[in-house]
Amino acid sequence: MKLEHHLLSILESLHDAVIVVLTDYTVSYVNKAYTEQFNVPKDKIIGKNLHKIEESSRIIEVIKSGKPLINDCSYVHSLKKDVCANITPLMENGEMIGVVTIMKDISEVTHLEEELKKYKTYSTELRKQLDRRNFSLLNSSVYKMKTSVSLAKKVAATDVTIMLYGESGVGKEVFAKAIHEASTRHDQPFIPINIASIPDNLFESELFGFEEGSFTGSRKGGKKGLIELARGGTLFLDEIGEMSLNVQAKLLRVIQERSFHKVGGTKAIPMDVRIICATNRNLSEEIKKGTFREDLYYRINVVPITIPPLRDRKEDLPFLVENLLHQLKSKYGKHVSVDEDIIVALKQYDWPGNVRELYNVLEHMVAVCPRSHFVIDDIPDYIREGTDNKRSEPPLFQRERVELRTTNYQLHEALENTEKTVLQQVIKVSKNRSDAINKLGISRKAFYAKLKKYDMM
């Protein structure tokens, strides 16, 4: 069988469109695929001059130059289509007699590319909006704060371990949540853990979980640990400076191996979490004292971010007050406006309890204010008296005088009596024990140790 006898049959069987144009620009042939794909009857194009059909056709360029165009993509106005073509000179006895073009309709591909570009643009804009929303509570006009927020935004999309430094109440958990929400893990759990609230002997079972029957009194069916509950999401280890050396060793092993075992279990479970840590301590100093492991420090201190205290960013008070009041208005169903004189008065105070203290003060003000706007008298006395940047103690914290009624009163007994009295007073006026711990400024572990010491459990 001679293939040349079947040349037309071969061209007609192709799925790609074929058009042959002679050197005088006359269209001499189009195959079936061409007529079907471009909806052009043969009698409407064969014998026609290409100049009259498509004046700017790329085929004309090849006829003139004699050089092929391979994978050439262009828009054909007469067809109203985007096409990609191989345009090749048709040679006979060493002489070019025309051009054969094999072409594909790529309009759908072009449309998809345009849609993809639109989607990418939309996705980028949406990510920017989400980024602004996630970090909206951390807006600031202060350079130190803006620098910290900028760094947090840069590393949010990665899985790098972050260490948040800052005094108690500066908003370390707010930072951690913002980072989580801006990350690729945002649709997975955010699990915060207050290290100081977990006794050493319960740490493993709380963090790793346990298998059924692993110890006396263990829950039937076992229990998932916090790491497992945070799978795919973010694990926030708050107050990591309170962690004992024994617990530090266990955490280090898990971070290094990226897997853990449940208490009483033998199966290694992969750890798929992003870790963010926080502390109000100077861990470098703790390492020198021997209370914090240096190898763990280097594992968790990959990207350190320091959050400045409120006293160093008082310019942000108007914004912070507005945001915190928005939360309190929803909580109490009260709308209370803030005038400039209130902001000025709040700026006179140094806020040792930082944003947490500001929230508590505003909550007090909302609760006691009977009007639609605050007045100076709504501000607690000790805040208004802080114009010299020294905190005056509110009645709640005024220390009782210890009257020594006997000369046999030992110093340690006097101190213990004073400590017990203060504990009793603070617990009495606090909403709950967490509130009492915040007011006393001690760790949860130390608080419960003192309750046990004075038989106040």
DALIN-V49641 format. One record per backbone hydrogen bond with DSSP energy under -1.0 kcal/mol. NH is the residue of the N-H (numbers start at 1). CO is the residue of the C=O. If there is no record, write none. Layout:
nh=NH co=CO
nh=NH co=CO
This chain:
nh=5 co=2
nh=6 co=3
nh=7 co=4
nh=10 co=6
nh=11 co=7
nh=12 co=8
nh=13 co=9
nh=17 co=103
nh=19 co=101
nh=20 co=29
nh=21 co=99
nh=22 co=26
nh=23 co=97
nh=25 co=22
nh=27 co=48
nh=28 co=20
nh=29 co=20
nh=31 co=18
nh=35 co=31
nh=36 co=32
nh=37 co=33
nh=38 co=34
nh=44 co=41
nh=45 co=42
nh=46 co=42
nh=47 co=27
nh=48 co=45
nh=50 co=25
nh=52 co=49
nh=53 co=49
nh=54 co=50
nh=57 co=54
nh=62 co=58
nh=63 co=59
nh=64 co=60
nh=65 co=61
nh=66 co=62
nh=69 co=87
nh=72 co=85
nh=74 co=83
nh=76 co=81
nh=80 co=76
nh=81 co=76
nh=83 co=74
nh=84 co=104
nh=85 co=72
nh=86 co=102
nh=87 co=69
nh=88 co=100
nh=90 co=98
nh=92 co=95
nh=95 co=92
nh=97 co=90
nh=98 co=90
nh=99 co=21
nh=100 co=88
nh=101 co=19
nh=102 co=86
nh=103 co=17
nh=104 co=84
nh=106 co=82
nh=110 co=106
nh=111 co=107
nh=112 co=108
nh=113 co=109
nh=114 co=110
nh=115 co=111
nh=116 co=112
nh=117 co=113
nh=118 co=114
nh=119 co=115
nh=120 co=116
nh=121 co=117
nh=122 co=118
nh=123 co=119
nh=124 co=120
nh=125 co=121
nh=126 co=122
nh=127 co=123
nh=128 co=124
nh=129 co=125
nh=130 co=126
nh=131 co=127
nh=132 co=128
nh=133 co=129
nh=134 co=130
nh=135 co=131
nh=136 co=133
nh=138 co=135
nh=139 co=136
nh=146 co=142
nh=147 co=143
nh=148 co=144
nh=149 co=145
nh=150 co=146
nh=151 co=147
nh=152 co=148
nh=153 co=149
nh=154 co=150
nh=155 co=151
nh=156 co=152
nh=158 co=155
nh=162 co=275
nh=163 co=303
nh=164 co=277
nh=165 co=305
nh=166 co=279
nh=170 co=167
nh=175 co=171
nh=176 co=172
nh=177 co=173
nh=178 co=174
nh=179 co=175
nh=180 co=176
nh=181 co=177
nh=182 co=178
nh=183 co=180
nh=186 co=183
nh=188 co=185
nh=191 co=234
nh=193 co=236
nh=195 co=238
nh=197 co=194
nh=198 co=195
nh=202 co=199
nh=206 co=202
nh=207 co=203
nh=208 co=204
nh=210 co=223
nh=211 co=263
nh=214 co=211
nh=218 co=215
nh=222 co=219
nh=223 co=210
nh=226 co=206
nh=227 co=207
nh=229 co=225
nh=230 co=226
nh=231 co=228
nh=232 co=272
nh=233 co=230
nh=234 co=189
nh=235 co=274
nh=236 co=191
nh=237 co=276
nh=238 co=193
nh=240 co=278
nh=242 co=239
nh=243 co=240
nh=248 co=244
nh=249 co=245
nh=250 co=246
nh=251 co=247
nh=252 co=248
nh=253 co=249
nh=254 co=250
nh=255 co=251
nh=256 co=252
nh=257 co=253
nh=258 co=254
nh=260 co=269
nh=263 co=209
nh=265 co=262
nh=269 co=260
nh=271 co=258
nh=274 co=233
nh=276 co=235
nh=277 co=162
nh=278 co=237
nh=279 co=164
nh=286 co=282
nh=287 co=283
nh=288 co=284
nh=289 co=285
nh=291 co=286
nh=297 co=293
nh=298 co=294
nh=300 co=296
nh=301 co=297
nh=303 co=161
nh=305 co=163
nh=307 co=165
nh=312 co=309
nh=313 co=310
nh=316 co=313
nh=317 co=314
nh=320 co=316
nh=321 co=317
nh=322 co=318
nh=323 co=319
nh=324 co=320
nh=325 co=321
nh=326 co=322
nh=327 co=323
nh=328 co=324
nh=329 co=325
nh=330 co=326
nh=331 co=327
nh=332 co=328
nh=333 co=329
nh=337 co=372
nh=343 co=339
nh=344 co=340
nh=345 co=341
nh=346 co=342
nh=347 co=343
nh=349 co=346
nh=354 co=351
nh=356 co=169
nh=357 co=353
nh=358 co=354
nh=359 co=355
nh=360 co=356
nh=361 co=357
nh=362 co=358
nh=363 co=359
nh=364 co=360
nh=365 co=361
nh=366 co=362
nh=367 co=363
nh=368 co=364
nh=369 co=365
nh=374 co=337
nh=378 co=375
nh=379 co=376
nh=383 co=380
nh=384 co=380
nh=385 co=381
nh=386 co=383
nh=389 co=386
nh=397 co=394
nh=405 co=403
nh=409 co=406
nh=414 co=410
nh=415 co=411
nh=416 co=412
nh=417 co=413
nh=418 co=414
nh=419 co=415
nh=420 co=416
nh=421 co=417
nh=422 co=418
nh=423 co=419
nh=424 co=420
nh=425 co=421
nh=426 co=422
nh=427 co=423
nh=428 co=424
nh=429 co=425
nh=436 co=432
nh=437 co=433
nh=438 co=434
nh=439 co=435
nh=440 co=436
nh=441 co=437
nh=442 co=437
nh=447 co=443
nh=448 co=444
nh=449 co=445
nh=450 co=446
nh=451 co=447
nh=452 co=448
nh=453 co=449
nh=454 co=450
nh=455 co=452
nh=456 co=451
